Amino acid sequence: MKSVYTCIGIMTGNSLDAVDTILTRFTPDQITDICGCSKTIPHKMAADFRKLKELLAQNDGDIKTVSQFSELNFQELHNTYLRFIAQAVTELIAKSGISKSEIDAIGFHGQTCYHLPPSVARKGQQPNTLQIGSGQMLADLIGLPVAFDFRSDDLMNGGEAAPLAPVHNLHLARCLKSKGLKTIAFCNGGNTGNISIICADKVCGWDTGPFNHFIDALSRREKNKPCDYNGQYGRQGKINLSLLHALFNRAVSNQSGDNFLLQRPPKSSDPAWYKFISELSDKNISFADRIRTAEFFSAYIFAYSLRWSPVGTPEDFLLFGGGWNNPIILEDFRCLLRGEASILPEHQQIFAQIKNPRAKIEWSDHYGFNGKYMEARIFADMARCLLTREPFSYPETTGCQKPTIGGILTLPGRGNARLWSRAAYGWQKQTD
């Protein structure tokens, strides 16, 4: 077996703002990024994906049926998306100066459009997860092996199919031992937040819930902006505790009607569960106060989720993901860990236990790992692990029954016609 692998990772997140690509080299004791690139997703493609997600939410994730709906040209959307991904990868390779012959595989996650994990599936419902994107089409367009459909194996093995970051974060943590870091929390702030906690070569992780989701939605609806860039709107407002209470108790309810924020890990969430409650559009509360409270809510529930940490509040926090670029959220998180922020009365005891004024909060870049491409690098790592047959999910990270190798590999010209993940709606019927 080889000791050095060079892989590309690709990610388009729920924010649908850009495709991120990263070319990374893996050795037994080092993970080194060679080149990264981002390409803005065209407005129409993003809008069409949001429409697809709406239709899937209305039809229990039945992609086979929804793909035939006349109001959405699914095949055109799919092919446009794959050609766009191929263009982004081609630009990355050209920018890197690396020969294609040096690249072992491409790790392609695809676009998640529906997610019903075991933790929320009601009696009689079959858990499923849906990622759109043909690995075969990408392999044919680029001329390289493609690893894809990374979540299906875990879900079919009883897991949540998410989060996938923890094992990659464990691999990064092993590279940080020489820097004296022991108990580390890797904190992702995207449309959804997730956290991985590594201690003594053991890892656990979970989704924290919405992060950018409500902030971006408010910005689009009322300011026609994709986000609250640099916290420009939020810094004009004040935290409304009544709105915070409503968000915590009613804005993140899964399909069973349970408050996701109160669930114990392992757990994973879906933006389809993030409810834009009426208070978020209540004009009796100023826009500045509403978006300021949504920003505090993102930091609040991220910190709140530390109640599930098996080792208490870690000493070192490594941040990545675009949401942390909002300085208001970042400062709120710091204040919450220091015990200096306003807390809902019912959570006073929990936050008293979470408090750790000694905690160091740094960008992952501070330790040599480019946070902008952290999620994309996960799938470069997954591609490598698929080649070496290493598990990428464990009972402690996703709740799967046993350590699970994720993904399938295809080569140019192989003829794999799959356009979406194996564990999509109806998968059990297909495999029985």
C-alpha positions in Angstrom: 0.0 0.0 0.0 1.2 3.5 -0.8 2.3 5.8 2.0 1.6 9.1 0.2 -1.7 10.1 -1.4 -2.7 13.2 -3.2 -6.4 13.8 -3.4 -8.9 16.6 -4.4 -11.9 17.4 -2.1 -15.0 19.1 -3.3 -17.9 20.6 -1.2 -21.0 22.7 -2.0 -22.7 23.4 1.3 -26.3 24.2 2.2 -25.6 27.9 1.8 -25.2 27.3 -2.0 -22.8 30.3 -2.2 -19.8 28.6 -3.8 -18.1 25.3 -4.7 -14.9 24.9 -2.6 -12.1 22.7 -4.0 -8.8 21.7 -2.3 -5.8 19.6 -3.4 -4.2 17.9 -0.4 -1.3 15.6 0.2 -1.5 12.9 2.9 1.5 11.2 4.4 1.6 9.0 7.5 2.2 12.0 9.8 1.3 15.1 7.9 -1.7 16.6 6.0 -0.6 19.4 3.7 -2.8 21.5 1.5 -1.2 22.2 -1.9 -3.8 24.5 -3.4 -7.4 25.7 -2.8 -10.0 27.4 -5.0 -13.5 28.7 -4.6 -16.0 29.4 -7.4 -19.2 31.3 -6.9 -22.4 29.3 -7.7 -24.6 31.1 -10.3 -27.8 32.6 -8.8 -30.1 30.5 -11.0 -28.4 27.2 -10.0 -28.7 28.1 -6.4 -32.4 29.1 -6.8 -33.1 25.8 -8.7 -31.5 23.7 -5.9 -33.6 25.6 -3.3 -36.7 24.8 -5.3 -35.7 21.2 -5.5 -35.3 21.1 -1.8 -38.7 22.6 -1.2 -40.3 20.0 -3.5 -38.5 17.2 -1.7 -39.6 18.5 1.7 -43.2 18.4 0.4 -42.8 14.8 -0.9 -40.9 13.1 2.0 -37.6 13.1 0.0 -38.9 11.0 -2.8 -36.3 12.0 -5.4 -37.4 9.5 -8.0 -40.9 11.1 -8.1 -39.7 14.7 -7.7 -37.1 14.4 -10.5 -40.0 13.9 -12.9 -41.9 17.0 -11.9 -42.5 19.4 -14.9 -41.9 22.5 -12.8 -38.3 21.5 -12.4 -35.9 20.3 -15.1 -34.0 18.0 -12.8 -31.7 16.5 -15.5 -30.7 20.0 -16.7 -30.0 21.1 -13.1 -27.9 18.0 -12.4 -25.9 18.3 -15.6 -25.3 22.0 -15.2 -24.1 21.4 -11.6 -21.7 18.6 -12.6 -20.2 20.7 -15.5 -19.8 23.6 -13.1 -18.0 21.2 -10.6 -15.8 19.9 -13.4 -14.9 23.4 -14.4 -13.9 24.3 -10.8 -11.7 21.2 -10.5 -10.0 21.9 -13.8 -9.2 25.4 -12.6 -7.9 24.0 -9.3 -5.5 21.6 -11.1 -4.3 24.4 -13.4 -3.7 26.7 -10.5 -1.8 24.0 -8.5 0.7 23.2 -11.1 0.4 19.5 -10.2 0.1 17.0 -13.0 -3.1 15.0 -13.2 -1.1 11.8 -13.1 0.0 12.7 -9.5 -3.6 12.8 -8.3 -4.9 9.6 -6.8 -8.6 10.4 -6.6 -11.3 13.1 -6.3 -13.6 13.1 -3.3 -17.0 14.5 -4.4 -19.7 15.0 -1.8 -22.5 16.3 -4.0 -25.3 18.5 -2.9 -27.4 17.4 0.1 -31.1 17.9 -0.6 -32.9 15.8 2.0 -31.9 14.1 5.3 -34.0 11.9 7.6 -31.6 10.2 10.0 -32.6 7.4 12.4 -32.7 9.8 15.4 -35.8 11.5 14.0 -37.5 9.0 11.8 -41.0 8.2 13.1 -42.2 4.6 13.6 -42.7 3.1 10.2 -40.5 5.7 8.4 -37.3 4.5 6.8 -34.3 6.8 7.5 -32.7 8.1 4.3 -30.3 10.7 3.1 -30.1 12.3 -0.4 -27.0 13.8 -2.1 -27.3 14.8 -5.7 -24.4 14.4 -8.1 -23.0 11.7 -10.5 -19.5 10.7 -9.6 -19.3 8.9 -13.0 -20.1 12.1 -14.9 -17.4 13.9 -13.0 -14.9 11.1 -13.6 -15.6 11.2 -17.3 -15.3 15.0 -17.5 -12.1 15.2 -15.5 -10.4 11.9 -16.5 -9.7 10.9 -12.9 -11.1 8.4 -10.4 -13.9 9.8 -8.3 -15.0 8.7 -4.8 -18.6 9.7 -4.0 -21.8 8.9 -2.2 -20.0 9.1 1.2 -23.0 9.1 3.5 -25.0 6.0 2.4 -22.9 3.3 3.9 -23.1 4.9 7.4 -26.9 5.3 7.2 -27.3 1.8 5.9 -25.3 0.7 8.9 -27.7 2.4 11.4 -25.8 5.7 11.6 -27.0 9.3 11.2 -24.9 9.7 8.0 -23.5 12.8 9.7 -21.5 14.5 10.8 -18.5 13.3 8.8 -16.1 16.0 10.0 -15.1 14.3 13.3 -12.8 11.6 11.8 -11.1 14.1 9.6 -10.6 16.4 12.6 -9.1 13.4 14.5 -6.6 13.0 11.7 -5.7 16.7 11.9 -5.5 16.5 15.7 -2.8 13.8 15.4 -0.8 16.3 13.4 -1.1 18.8 16.3 0.2 16.7 19.1 3.7 18.2 18.8 2.1 21.6 19.4 0.9 20.5 22.9 -2.8 20.5 22.1 -4.6 17.8 24.0 -8.3 18.3 24.3 -9.5 20.0 21.1 -12.8 21.2 19.8 -13.1 21.6 16.0 -15.9 24.1 15.4 -17.6 24.4 12.0 -19.8 27.4 11.3 -21.6 26.9 8.0 -25.3 27.0 7.2 -25.4 24.3 9.9 -22.9 24.1 12.8 -21.1 21.0 13.9 -18.5 20.2 16.5 -15.9 17.5 17.0 -14.2 16.9 20.3 -10.9 15.0 20.4 -9.2 13.8 23.6 -6.6 11.1 23.9 -7.0 9.9 20.3 -10.8 9.4 20.8 -13.4 11.5 19.0 -17.0 12.3 19.3 -19.1 14.9 17.4 -22.5 16.2 16.5 -24.5 18.9 14.6 -25.3 21.9 16.8 -28.1 23.2 14.6 -28.5 26.3 12.5 -25.6 28.7 12.2 -25.8 31.0 9.2 -29.2 29.8 8.2 -31.5 32.4 9.9 -29.1 35.2 9.5 -28.8 34.6 5.7 -32.5 34.2 5.4 -33.2 37.5 7.1 -30.6 39.2 4.9 -32.0 37.8 1.7 -35.6 38.6 2.6 -35.3 42.1 3.9 -32.1 43.5 2.5 -31.6 41.5 -0.7 -28.2 40.5 0.5 -26.7 37.0 0.8 -25.5 37.5 4.4 -24.9 40.0 7.1 -21.4 40.8 5.9 -19.0 41.7 8.7 -22.1 41.9 11.0 -23.0 45.4 9.6 -26.7 45.0 10.4 -26.4 43.1 13.6 -24.0 45.6 15.2 -26.8 48.2 15.0 -29.1 46.0 17.1 -29.6 44.5 20.5 -30.3 41.0 21.7 -34.0 40.4 22.3 -34.3 37.7 25.0 -38.0 37.0 24.2 -37.1 36.3 20.6 -34.1 34.2 21.7 -36.5 32.1 23.9 -38.8 31.6 20.9 -35.9 30.6 18.6 -34.5 28.1 21.1 -37.9 26.5 21.8 -39.6 26.5 18.4 -37.2 27.2 15.6 -35.4 23.8 15.3 -38.0 21.0 15.4 -37.4 17.8 13.6 -40.0 15.8 11.7 -41.2 14.2 15.0 -41.9 17.6 16.4 -39.1 17.2 19.0 -36.7 20.1 19.8 -33.5 19.1 18.1 -31.4 21.3 20.4 -32.5 19.1 23.4 -31.5 15.8 21.8 -28.4 13.9 23.0 -25.8 13.0 20.4 -25.2 11.2 18.2 -27.4 13.5 16.1 -27.5 15.3 12.8 -29.8 18.0 11.6 -31.4 19.1 8.3 -32.1 22.7 7.2 -35.6 21.5 6.4 -36.2 21.5 10.1 -35.2 25.1 10.7 -38.5 27.0 11.0 -38.6 30.7 10.2 -40.9 31.4 13.1 -43.3 34.4 12.9 -41.2 36.4 15.5 -38.3 36.5 13.0 -40.4 38.6 10.6 -42.3 40.6 13.3 -41.9 44.3 12.3 -42.6 45.3 15.9 -39.1 44.2 16.5 -36.5 46.2 14.5 -34.7 44.4 11.7 -31.4 45.2 13.5 -32.6 43.5 16.7 -33.9 40.5 14.9 -30.7 39.8 13.0 -28.6 40.6 16.1 -30.6 38.0 18.1 -30.3 35.5 15.3 -26.5 36.0 15.4 -26.5 35.5 19.2 -28.7 32.4 18.8 -26.0 30.8 16.5 -23.3 31.2 19.1 -25.7 30.4 22.0 -26.8 27.0 20.7 -23.2 26.1 19.7 -22.0 26.8 23.2 -25.1 25.1 24.7 -24.3 21.9 22.9 -21.1 21.6 24.9 -23.3 20.2 27.7 -22.9 16.9 25.7 -19.1 16.9 25.8 -17.8 13.8 27.6 -14.7 15.7 28.8 -16.2 19.0 29.8 -15.4 22.2 28.0 -12.2 21.8 26.0 -9.2 24.0 26.5 -8.6 24.6 22.7 -11.1 25.6 20.1 -10.2 25.6 16.4 -12.7 27.5 14.2 -13.5 27.0 10.5 -16.4 27.8 8.2 -17.6 31.1 6.8 -20.0 31.8 9.7 -17.2 32.6 12.1 -16.1 35.5 9.8 -19.1 37.4 11.3 -17.2 39.1 14.2 -20.4 39.4 16.2 -21.0 35.7 16.4 -17.3 35.1 17.2 -17.3 37.6 20.1 -20.7 36.2 21.4 -19.1 32.7 21.5 -16.1 34.0 23.4 -18.4 35.8 25.9 -20.5 32.7 26.4 -17.5 30.6 27.2 -16.2 33.3 29.6 -19.6 33.4 31.3 -20.1 37.1 30.3 -23.2 36.9 28.1 -26.9 37.1 28.8 -28.4 33.6 29.4 -32.0 32.4 29.4 -33.1 31.8 33.0 -33.8 28.1 32.4 -30.2 27.6 31.1 -28.3 29.3 33.9 -27.1 26.1 35.4 -26.1 24.5 32.1 -24.0 27.5 31.1 -22.4 27.7 34.5 -21.1 24.2 33.9 -19.9 25.0 30.3 -18.0 28.1 31.4 -14.3 28.0 30.8 -12.5 31.4 30.9 -9.2 29.6 30.1 -10.4 28.3 26.7 -8.3 29.4 23.8 -10.3 30.2 20.6 -8.3 30.3 17.4 -8.9 29.9 13.7 -7.7 26.6 12.4 -5.4 28.6 10.1 -3.4 29.5 13.2 -2.3 25.9 13.3 -1.7 25.5 9.6 -5.0 24.2 8.4 -6.9 26.5 6.0 -10.4 26.8 7.5 -11.9 28.0 4.3 -11.4 24.6 2.7 -11.9 22.5 5.8 -15.2 20.9 4.6 -13.8 20.3 1.2 -10.7 18.6 2.7 -12.9 16.2 4.6 -13.8 14.6 1.2 -10.2 14.5 0.0 -9.5 12.6 3.3 -12.6 10.4 2.7 -11.3 9.6 -0.8 -7.9 8.6 0.6 -9.5 6.4 3.3 -11.7 4.7 0.7 -8.6 3.9 -1.3 -6.9 2.5 1.9 -10.1 0.9 3.2 -10.1 2.8 6.4 -13.4 3.5 8.3 -14.5 7.1 8.4 -17.4 6.9 10.8 -17.7 5.2 14.2 -20.5 4.6 16.7 -19.1 7.6 18.7 -19.5 10.0 15.8 -22.6 9.0 13.9 -24.2 6.2 16.0 -23.4 3.5 13.3 -23.4 -0.1 14.5 -19.7 -0.6 13.7 -16.9 1.3 12.1 -17.9 2.1 8.6 -16.0 2.7 5.3 -17.8 5.3 3.3 -18.2 5.8 -0.4 -17.9 4.2 -3.7 -15.2 4.6 -6.3 -15.7 4.9 -10.0 -13.2 5.3 -12.9 -13.6 7.2 -16.2 -15.7 5.2 -18.7 -17.1 2.8 -16.1 -20.8 3.6 -16.9 -22.1 4.1 -13.4 -25.5 5.8 -14.1 -26.3 6.8 -10.5 -27.4 10.4 -10.1 -28.0 10.4 -6.4 -27.0 8.6 -3.2 -27.8 4.9 -2.6 -29.5 5.6 0.7 -32.1 8.0 -0.8 -35.8 7.5 -0.2 -36.8 3.9 -0.9 -33.3 2.4 -0.6 -34.3 -0.6 1.5 -36.9 -1.7 -1.0 -34.2 -1.4 -3.7 -31.7 -3.6 -1.8 -34.1 -6.2 -0.2 
